[in-house]
Amino acid sequence: MFLVTPVLLLLLPWVSLRAAAEVCRGAQCHGADTGDPRPCTGAHCPGSRSPRPPRQFNPATQGRAAHHASPRAAATDAAAAANPAVPPLRLRHSDGSSGRRTRAPEVVPAGCTDAVCAAQLKQSQPANDTRDCRGIECRLPLRIRPRARAKSCAGEGCASEELPPVLLSDRAAQFLGDFPELGYPSSEVGGAALGVQLTCDIKPGENEVPSEDALILNLQLAKGQEKLVEALRAQQTVIRDLQQKLGDQQEALLAQQREILEQQRRMYDQMDVVKAQYGLLSDTVKQVSFQGLQGELQSYFESHLAGLQSQARSHLQKSYAGHKMDMDSSKVMDVVGEAHFPRPLLGCRSPCGPEEFCDFQRDPPQCEKCTMCPPGFFLISQCSATADRMCQDRDECLEVPTICGERVKCLNTPGGFRCLGLSQREAATGLCGRDYFYNPELQECQACSDCEGEPVSAPCTAVADSVCGHHPSEGRLSRSWAAGVGIPSAKTSGAHIFPGLQLDIRGKEGGDLLSHAGGRLTFLQHGLVWLDHNFAVKHSCRNFLQVGMRLNGSQEEEAGGGGRDLSGVRIEQPDGKYFQGVSVSSGVEVEPRHSLALLLKSPNQHCNRSKDLHLYDVAAPSVSLLWLSHDTGAVAMTAQMSLLTHYQTSYRPTFRVTSVSDAYMVALTHDNRGVRFTEGGVVKFVLQQALYAMGHTCVREGFALIAYTNRNGTGQEAMRAFKTGVNYRDTSITLCGAVSVDGGDTLSFEITSPSQCNIRYFGDSSGISVLSLIWIPAAVSSALTATVSRTGLPSGAVRNKPLTFQQTGAAAPQVSLADGRKSFVFHEKGTASIALNLKLIHSCNIVKVTVQRAAGGQGEQAGPVAQQVSGHMPEGSEWASIGLRASFPVQNGTALSVTLDCIRGRVNQITHEGGTNVSILWVAV
């Protein structure tokens, strides 16, 4: 497109008018009327100013020319058509070439009448009448379109009669000179007329726009350019500000770096000063130590060698002809004679024995036993009288390059080595090699311990170290241990107990029986173990809570497993309204390095240990165990119940044996509903059954779990446990006790529920429905069963009142009722295990039952042995129950009593049958 200044476009009509009016020059031109001194010459000068020629417009030719010509050419042609006397404009193209453009036919002006003007006008018209304009001339209005220029002629008269061409630039300059406010004076343009030159940089037919549109477009472009310039200036200002800020930040960073370097330099200077001070201090310490040693030597010489000084002087006088020696020389000679002194200098007071050395690090020096090289180390130097034995770690990876295989990297560790990527299951196959075992805590192979003359309780295996120590003394048949239990503190407030939370067992060490670490127990002796756990909690977790026991085996057959659940009891959801007390028990056979853990589980993730759990802090140990040696001849058995059954009113569970230590002595009956015993003895048992109750009658009457002993075809109820009913809830019922059996007797169980109460019984591998028992020969054990008395039971506001009992089973020589039937007194030393179930009606907010031990004559201290806590009765229930279980050592004369305590309420009734019973097992030690 072409660019035309707005002023030029406005001046084009005025220039064309003036060009049309001043087409002649000479004395007869218009200057005569206007006073213009310019002469008019030429053959065509009229005598007076001619009128303005009429404008001619041809629509046909004008349309075609507008289609093929640019606005600039159209403007030129229009100016020529307005006045035929105006010569055609020569337009300069972008390529530098110039040419004359043809003009449309025009009407002969009124000022030209002779034949010469007509001939010249005829010669100037083009041959093609339809094409009167070309290029941009067709775009110009008619009043400023240039006329067609007359053809040149040859001859003598042509030169004098031909008009000189009048350029559009001259007309524009003249017009601007007439109007100073629109142009510039000649002095400002160098004394020359203002030149106007139109340049066309487009081709005909491309991007043609009318002159008015070009003006608007040019104005818009000018405004856009101004806005662009302003935006660029604003961006330049922003860039300059950013550059200034960046420079300031760089200066600040450089200042910080210089400050850091200055601080480092100061720190280095301070370090140099500290080093110098440390050197001075060390020199001072050395001097002080030397001066102290010198003072000791001097005092030693003065006190012990005063008698020998005169002899040394006389000897020196004889040897060196009266040479005198001063005090310092005498001291030197005394040091030379040190070997003849009766006591060694700065040594131990008495000579050290074999396998001992004098430790000079102690003040005063003492004899210490020589240390033995630990497993995985070899001896460098033997133990001497003044130095201990020195050992060095054995590099197994260097000695046996293929000890971990060809593709597994071996790392040497103190006392062992580590095979990267070695799992406990792979280690159980003996990958660590002989005399090495896999430590799961350190995840590395370590050398087996050498008992060094001590008896080996358990040899070293692929996954366990050797156990050194003495076996239990002969005749040690039973032992007991007790501790407290708590919930570990939650690290975060949102910590949940799904899928399981290990409870923290907080007790003292068990000597050579077991060790206590990490909140769990590790057994050191093999045997049979009976475990009891009393747990009281108030919770608002959804569905239920499950508390149980898990035994983690460390033998090769259990190296890759996560252990097995021994038992579990479900605690229903009471919406956190009251405390619930439950007891969990189990009997199992253990081996050294077996570990026991107590777990608390939730079936979902909506149980927060810090918000939804509240344990009651009882005054007595809450977990206890009874250990039985294999020398007693006891037998342990574990059986599981059916997985899922539906029953009403009565349910007799069937069993499936999972483990038994002697299948000849203890086995299931033919219908798998009972346990048969080959010989007579005492049976300690526990049955735990998980169930889901549906029906309102379940809440009112509750459930009962009954144990029967069948002797010679006659069944007799041994004991019974009561459980408060629930509706549309998960819960558990459990029964624990000890009974005496004869050879051929069987033990069976039955669960009763109210009518119109639908029960669903569950069983799985988590121990929620399991039967555990230990049979003990009658020669080393006895059992006593009792219930509360019919009369004299506490009622009303009960504050730590003892219960009275009456014996229900056969008498036992080792234990009996005394003190008005309030105390159980033992007549022989041993280990006892008690199980108590109490059925009552109360309105207490908290009810406690405690087994108290009276002070004995053999150093026994009085205090609680076991305690259990329960809350108020559930709404709609007629009866409530509470019970506890515990194991403890007894002496000859030990007396036990059971007390009941009610907080904020009263005890209304205690039943003496149908859910209240106590059983005591005694085992010799």
KEKOLRO-836056 format. One record per residue (C-alpha): x, y, z; residue in three letters. Coordinates in steps of 0.001 Angstrom, whole numbers, plus 500000, padded with zeros to 6 digits. Layout:
XYZala
...
END
This chain:
500000500000500000met
501122503638499604phe
501513506320502236leu
500147509857501740val
500313512400504445thr
496967513779505643pro
497947517337504725val
498755516347501158leu
495399514636500710leu
493620517762501902leu
495649519946499523leu
495010517894496394leu
491612519522495497pro
493007523028496028trp
496065522254493939val
493923520920491091ser
491717524035491114leu
494662526386491000arg
496288524298488286ala
493129524490486222ala
492877528214486686ala
496519528950485852glu
497083527054482679val
498440530032480745cys
501264532405481152arg
501861535829479593gly
500757539432479674ala
497168538577478828gln
496662536085481695cys
494723536505484899his
497527538452486428gly
496152541562484786ala
493015541415486839asp
494616540381490059thr
497679542469489756gly
499986539528489247asp
503120540831487559pro
503806537490485894arg
503496537804482058pro
501358535403480016cys
502958534077476816thr
501880531505474304gly
499457530953471498ala
496696529662473782his
496548532484476313cys
493064533902476362pro
492398537519476666gly
490581537136479919ser
490215534474482661arg
488191531588481305ser
485395530190483321pro
485890526945485249arg
485619524059482911pro
482792521625483633pro
483596518373485253arg
483276515321483063gln
482513511839484422phe
482133508602482501asn
480710505843484716pro
481758503004482437ala
485368504007482068thr
485560505212485631gln
484498501828487027gly
486965499911484905arg
489766502235485776ala
488943501994489465ala
489195498243489246his
492637498203487642his
494259501340488974ala
495442502498492320ser
493925505518494092pro
497018507568493286arg
496648507113489532ala
492928507786489731ala
493568511041491500ala
496007512098488769thr
493605511274485926asp
490746513088487620ala
492821516200487918ala
493721516041484232ala
490100515551483207ala
489032518644485082ala
491289520875482987asn
492602519807479555pro
495262522430479607ala
496968520768482532val
499694518475481352pro
499720514890482555pro
501625513999485693leu
504622511790485486arg
504494509293488353leu
507625507681489599arg
507264503988490259his
509082501984492914ser
511469500581490335asp
512636504065489272gly
510921504092485818ser
508541506851484722ser
505895506997481998gly
503073509135480694arg
499571508024481523arg
496606508406479083thr
493510510335480009arg
489855509848479234ala
488144511823476428pro
487230515252477493glu
485005518102476273val
486755520931474448val
487096523862476796pro
485368527121476041ala
488594529037475828gly
489849527113472814cys
488075527842469476thr
490606527642466688asp
491459524644464604ala
494850524184466236val
493332523541469684cys
490914521071468219ala
493699519249466409ala
495869519074469473gln
492941517879471586leu
492182515185469064lys
495801514059469042gln
495917513919472873ser
492915511596473195gln
493723507930473294pro
492682505513470642ala
490675503384473084asn
487804505566474324asp
486885503139477094thr
490210503386478940arg
490475507018480022asp
492511506369483181cys
495125503968484420arg
496353502814487809gly
495744504904490835ile
494376507791488696glu
491036506035488496cys
490731506211492285arg
491021510023492398leu
487910512215492306pro
487070513867488975leu
487892517338490132arg
491502516482490760ile
491991513798488106arg
494650514969485577pro
493693515552481903arg
495242513736479059ala
498327515491477744arg
498352516577474090ala
500499514625471724lys
503799516044470688ser
504051517509467171cys
506911517869464753ala
507675521089462908gly
508788524580463400glu
505574525830464961gly
505326523133467616cys
508125524291469836ala
506741527768470224ser
503163526698470681glu
503621523675473057glu
502861524405476689leu
505448523446479253pro
504337520676481602pro
503015521823484925val
503821519305487620leu
501526518632490536leu
504369519320492892ser
504693522847491569asp
500998523481492023arg
501131522146495537ala
504140524305496316ala
502402527352494886gln
499291526582496867phe
501256526185500052leu
502979529474499325gly
499624531229499074asp
498582529770502427phe
501460530157504881pro
499553528505507681glu
499405525271505664leu
502962525239504328gly
506458526353505055tyr
508190529531503825pro
510762529113501163ser
513532529936503582ser
512677526893505696glu
512966524544502737val
516191525878501389gly
514783528546499124gly
513159526006496831ala
509537525219496292ala
508048522476498496leu
508165519297496472gly
505505516606496704val
506214513187495231gln
503732510286495195leu
505205506853495227thr
503208503696494395cys
504574500518495911asp
501766498172495011ile
500637496562491831lys
497307497250490241pro
494597494928491458gly
496151494182494848glu
495112495720498152asn
493448498739496577glu
491479500845499016val
489667504163498450pro
491454507267499443ser
489058507885502367glu
489754504377503695asp
493447504946503231ala
493178508121505275leu
491325506326508103ile
493779503437507949leu
496674505828508017asn
495224507596511057leu
494708504268512819gln
498233503212511962leu
499555506490513261ala
497644506068516529lys
498797502435516767gly
502365503521516239gln
502024506121518959glu
500560503554521366lys
503287501088520434leu
505928503701521092val
504359504565524418glu
504185500828525365ala
507804500338524369leu
508823503332526435arg
506879501975529431ala
508532498559529000gln
511909500221528780gln
511155502027532032thr
510145498732533708val
513264497046532357ile
515427499834533708arg
513731499465537134asp
514271495714537104leu
517877496159536105gln
518302498632538945gln
516714496216541448lys
518825493334540131leu
521917495440540534gly
520907496295544119asp
520305492620544922gln
523631491643543435gln
525319494277545543glu
523518492976548670ala
524517489399547797leu
528107490414547316leu
528015492207550653ala
526624489083552343gln
529296486928550729gln
531976489316551894arg
530480489202555406glu
530454485380555354ile
534050485285554227leu
534936487704556998glu
533156485495559568gln
534981482414558252gln
538265484236558544arg
537439485193562136arg
536420481613562888met
539718480329561499tyr
541556482849563627asp
539623481714566691gln
540395478080565843met
544079478935565661asp
543836480627569045val
542019477589570494val
544690475278569098lys
547395477394570630ala
545588477464573976gln
545040473710573804tyr
548767473205573170gly
549625475366576153leu
547085473517578281leu
548412470113577268ser
551973471212578041asp
550822472504581416thr
549031469234582178val
552120467275581243lys
554291469451583451gln
551851469190586325val
551642465409585926ser
555422465153585827phe
555756467379588863gln
553203465295590723gly
554991462108589795leu
558279463623590838gln
556775464646594165gly
555491461128594766glu
558867459673593923leu
560548462083596255gln
558231461302599119ser
558585457595598420tyr
562365457781598447phe
562441459910601566glu
560120457621603509ser
561452454208602471his
565143454740601679leu
566337456882604560ala
568198453907606039gly
569970453036602809leu
571242456529602068gln
574224456289604391ser
575217452897602969gln
575092454258599436ala
577249457216600398arg
579896455068601997ser
579902452761598999his
580309455675596636leu
583048457189598724gln
585024453964598548lys
584437453513594828ser
585079457058593675tyr
587690458170596220ala
585632460394598336gly
583499461792595591his
580595463691597026lys
577140463264595754met
574185465526596310asp
570588464708596987met
569583464414593355asp
572323461823592689ser
571128459766595601ser
567629459796594146lys
568916458568590809val
570811455755592484met
567678454867594411asp
565754454445591132val
568529452187589848val
568071449950592850gly
564319449696592281glu
564460445999591379ala
565542445129594908his
562608446869596597phe
560067444585598295pro
556978446195596627arg
556609447141592919pro
556368450808592062leu
552797452108591311leu
551417448576590989gly
548509446661592466cys
548635446153596216arg
548456442374595908ser
549652440089593142pro
546961439316590525cys
545782435750590082gly
545554433687586913pro
543376435141584159glu
543785438563585772glu
545841441657584997phe
546705444836586859cys
544623447709585508asp
546694450903585870phe
543774453003584602gln
542074452777587970arg
543064454861590961asp
544504453033592807pro
545378450211590375pro
543294447064590749gln
543339443533589437cys
540760442854586707glu
539673439663585043lys
540985439123581552cys
538289439635578958thr
537462436894576499met
537369437512572785cys
533721437858571719pro
532268435663568981pro
533601436635565575gly
536955437947566934phe
540349436231567076phe
543179436584569600leu
546119438934568944ile
547959438891572295ser
547449436904575468gln
546529438382578780cys
549573439343580923ser
550137440694584418ala
550030444272583173thr
547875444161580005ala
544520442740579004asp
543899440296576195arg
543737441912572722met
541270440733570050cys
540603441675566444gln
537470441322564343asp
537453438473561865arg
536759439552558272asp
534527436756557022glu
534037438400553630cys
537806438334553021leu
538379434836554372glu
535515433257552413val
534792435392549310pro
531807433234548293thr
530192433183551717ile
527162435135550437cys
527162433635546962gly
528518434944543703glu
525874437627543066arg
525312438894546608val
527589441533548122lys
529158440787551507cys
529802443488554125leu
531956442811557168asn
530494443796560554thr
531875443531564117pro
531485439897565043gly
529799438872561825gly
528941439824558267phe
525989441024556237arg
524699439649552956cys
522780442384551162leu
519233441334550384gly
519256438278552663leu
515800437601554144ser
514983435723557325gln
513368432917555347arg
516534432472553290glu
518663432623556423ala
516593429797557936ala
518021427484555281thr
521505427911556762gly
522885430493554347leu
524922432155557099cys
527024429022557423gly
528223426911560307arg
528746428553563705asp
526796431589562522tyr
523152432595562986phe
520930435251561432tyr
520039438154563728asn
516663439556562521pro
517060442794564499glu
520421443675562923leu
519609441809559677gln
523057440266559560glu
524832436994560248cys
526633436846563596gln
528905434299565175ala
527334431911567668cys
528211432515571318ser
530605430179573073asp
529344429310576529cys
532988428730577691glu
532376425948580154gly
528815426935581096glu
525973424556580271pro
524210425195576986val
520499425603577520ser
519775425834573786ala
522216425213570952pro
522873427687568177cys
520515427402565189thr
520335429080561816ala
518174431892563186val
518984431974566922ala
522091432275569083asp
523164429818571714ser
521569430147575163val
524042429703577976cys
523067429132581561gly
522124426560584079his
518990424498583656his
516344424850586320pro
517377422982589367ser
516123419467589803glu
512628419475591259gly
511817422985589887arg
508552422099588227leu
506693425414588069ser
507337429138588203arg
505272432310587806ser
505819435862586558trp
503602438984586489ala
503751442515585071ala
501642445510584156gly
500312446443580724val
499743449827579101gly
499066451434575737ile
502112453063574140pro
501773456796573709ser
500594457931570285ala
503140459965568314lys
500377461769566488thr
496840462565567533ser
495428460768564516gly
497187457431565077ala
494767454532564745his
495109450947565901ile
494104449269562642phe
495114446528561950pro
496845445974565299gly
498529447779568194leu
501061446028570399gln
500468446704574064leu
503432447544576237asp
504286444899578859ile
505945446754581729arg
507582444355584153gly
510849443331585707lys
513246440776584296glu
512347437144584676gly
515850435852585413gly
516676432688583515asp
513008432048582698leu
512385434900580274leu
513624438320579176ser
511637441501578781his
512422443956575972ala
510493446038573484gly
507180445574575269gly
507185441806574717arg
508430438667576459leu
511077436270575167thr
511267432823576745phe
514622431330577644leu
513395427896578772gln
511253425347577003his
508117424106578707gly
504367424723578964leu
503034428193579722val
499618429317580920trp
498955433011580225leu
496349435336581756asp
495596438959580866his
493029441164582654asn
492019444146580525phe
489646447029581431ala
488878449688578816val
486322452335577931lys
486172452850574187his
484038454501571525ser
485419452618568525cys
483053451364565863arg
481941447735565870asn
484239446263568523phe
487755445947569930leu
489689442708570033gln
492410441988572585val
494523438873572165gly
497892437142572435met
500378436291569711arg
503319433902569874leu
506153434569567453asn
508232431464566892gly
511923431685566079ser
512568428115565050gln
513427427203561495glu
509906426064560645glu
508511429461561715glu
511359431647560485ala
509384433163557639gly
506051433447559435gly
504615436232561528gly
503660434025564466gly
500255432663565435arg
497418434095567471asp
496800432130570641leu
493540433706571769ser
491329436731571372gly
488278438308573013val
485987440866571411arg
484772443875573385ile
481442445226572117glu
480741448878571338gln
479041450713574231pro
479669454196572751asp
482197454958575483gly
479586454982578262lys
481207452658580796tyr
484277450512581455phe
484322446907580328gln
486522444302581953gly
487540441200580023val
490065438434580632ser
492085436604577994val
493848433292578669ser
495721430648576727ser
497886427577577222gly
500764426852574863val
504025424963574552glu
507053427256574154val
510673426907573162glu
513661429157573836pro
513581432430571886arg
509817432277571420his
508354435732572071ser
504926436695573349leu
503094439938572513ala
499717441361573547leu
497748442937570704leu
494776445278570469leu
492915445287567137lys
490086447166565468ser
488155445979562400pro
488252449447560808asn
490350452591560760gln
487955454684562851his
489558453961566213cys
491971456578567524asn
494217455432570340arg
494435458887571930ser
490746459830571667lys
488705456620571626asp
490611454499574183leu
490766454953577943his
492407452231580036leu
491738451851583729tyr
494930451809585758asp
494496448853588107val
496471448489591320ala
497736444962590575ala
499649443323587721pro
497367442757584756ser
499326440019582961val
500741436866584542ser
501998433461583485leu
502470429998584942leu
505434428064583572trp
505472424267583812leu
508502422110583176ser
508271419082580921his
509349417097583950asp
505841417507585334thr
504482415383582472gly
501922418030581562ala
500249418052578140val
499020421128576231ala
496356421132573534met
494799423860571358thr
491655423446569229ala
489557425764567101gln
485802425923566659met
483728425935563455ser
484024428946561222leu
480375430068560965leu
477207428543562433thr
473687429722563322his
471947428474566419tyr
469146429335568815gln
468766428589572531thr
471570425991572675ser
474877425422570874tyr
477457422697571411arg
480689423624569637pro
482737421136567672thr
486521421278567768phe
489431420780565419arg
492833420150567015val
495537422582565918thr
498329421490568296ser
498812418909571035val
502017417889572815ser
500869414308573564asp
497920412964571561ala
497811409766573632tyr
497067411515576915met
494671414193575528val
492461413714572443ala
489057414627571074leu
485984412434571399thr
484453410603568431his
482009413453567676asp
484661416188568150asn
482486417868570766arg
484549416989573804gly
488071416283575075val
488991412856576492arg
491751412246579090phe
493588408959579412thr
494821409393583006glu
493630411317586017gly
494887414769586875gly
493942418436586884val
492835420296583765val
493309424060583394lys
491116425169580481phe
489713428251578769val
487058428483576051leu
486598431740574106gln
483797432078571558gln
483015435119569353ala
479346435682568481leu
476897438165566974tyr
473503438547568713ala
470228439641567129met
467104440192569240gly
465959442263572227his
465590439174574420thr
469361438699574122cys
469899441919576078val
467499441106578874arg
468570437542579697glu
472139437343578361gly
474185434223577517phe
475698431399579516ala
478724429189578810leu
478728425906580712ile
481493423317581140ala
480509419682581776tyr
482571416750583011thr
481264413393581828asn
482216410471584065arg
480936406948583378asn
478249408297581045gly
476970410848583544thr
477377414536582792gly
477882417017585601gln
478175420778585407glu
481640421838586472ala
481265425628586254met
479443428356584376arg
480150431905583112ala
477563434605582424phe
477742437236579695lys
475583440335579427thr
473499440255576254gly
473743442656573334val
471557443386570309asn
473035443647566832tyr
476531443706568289arg
479748441682568067asp
480903440296571397thr
482579437269573018ser
481860434898575866ile
484641433155577747thr
484969430605580532leu
488138429677582424cys
488685427281585324gly
490416424224586720ala
488757420843587393val
489939417432588519ser
489414414542586095val
489896410794586197asp
491059408455583485gly
488405408200580765gly
486598411416581733asp
485610413907579048thr
485184417659579085leu
482500419302576900ser
480887422726576570phe
477541424305575777glu
476399427868575074ile
472799428767575946thr
470865431827574783ser
467316433085575331pro
464470432140573046ser
463828434464570093gln
467518435404570167cys
469384434576566993asn
473091433907567477ile
475800433699564856arg
479005432048566051tyr
482327432880564415phe
485697431213564201gly
488933432101562422asp
492684431968562823ser
492867435043565083ser
492060433036568234gly
488602434525568813ile
487026431026569001ser
489509428633570552val
489858426041573275leu
493150425876575189ser
493924423485578036leu
496807421978579962ile
496484418614581650trp
498725418126584699ile
499209414778586479pro
497565414526589899ala
500918413689591539ala
502149417273591222val
498872419246591155ser
495496419709592790ser
492402421863592279ala
489783423436594514leu
486410424757593306thr
484039426952595325ala
481206429460595091thr
480004432350597223val
478031431607600368ser
474271431845600378arg
474346434091603432thr
476567436919604561gly
477111438412601103leu
477792442158600992pro
475032444424599711ser
474240448102599607gly
477124450570599762ala
480025448126599536val
483467449457600346arg
486301446943600086asn
484344444119601743lys
485545440493601617pro
483432437732600116leu
482656434464601844thr
482817431149599981phe
481729427567600304gln
483537424626598734gln
481741422779595909thr
484270420187594747gly
486485417609596392ala
488923418704599064ala
492529419406598156ala
495276418765600718pro
497364421729599547gln
494620424423599884val
491513424869602035ser
489005427465603256leu
489700429134606588ala
488983432275608610asp
485237431886608485gly
485455430777604858arg
486822434149603782lys
490375433055602984ser
492020430337600920phe
495050429064602814val
497858427077601165phe
499638424355603110his
502520423657600754glu
504912425710598691lys
504132425899594988gly
502619427990592202thr
498913428838592136ala
496533429968589397ser
493101431375590205ile
490025432007588009ala
487065433933589459leu
483641434596587899asn
481048436752589697leu
477403437344588661lys
475604440249590367leu
473121443111590150ile
474438446595590938his
474107450290590158ser
477776451112590677cys
479588453416588329asn
482746451366588952ile
482834447925590537val
486146446289591502lys
487000442759592492val
490471442184593982thr
492425439112595116val
494363440144598242gln
497337438283599693arg
497920438467603420ala
501371438893604923ala
503093435523605387gly
505765434295607670gly
508374433743604920gln
508828437315603785gly
505652437600601731glu
504246441095601466gln
500564441841601725ala
498898443420598726gly
496744442816595678pro
497630439880593486val
495097440596590741ala
492312443095590120gln
489548443591587576gln
487276446575586928val
483884446886585238ser
481356449679584714gly
477648450008585324his
475161447554583937met
473974448001580327pro
470458449282579840glu
467841446535579660gly
470061443844581210ser
468986441987584347glu
472428440751585427trp
476054441760585077ala
479298439807585390ser
482894440449586365ile
485872438113586608gly
489635437875586817leu
492487435388586325arg
496034435369587680ala
499032433172588554ser
501393433768591497phe
503808431898593813pro
502573430671597220val
504270429512600362gln
503181427312603183asn
500664429481605036gly
499880431930602255thr
496307433243602612ala
494216434754599820leu
490954436677600080ser
488590438283597565val
487209441786598185thr
484468443719596415leu
484318447515596050asp
481489449671594632cys
482096453312593627ile
479133455687593370arg
476312453156593669gly
475245450037595517arg
475368446278595165val
471868444795595151asn
472420441057594794gln
475124438459594200ile
474044435064592977thr
475691431974594444his
475028429777591401glu
474595430012587665gly
477605432220586984gly
479507432694590254thr
482433430361590902asn
486117430268591779val
488709427617590897ser
492275427388592229ile
495044425305590664leu
498103424377592710trp
501301422997591142val
504384421864593028ala
507662423658592521val
END
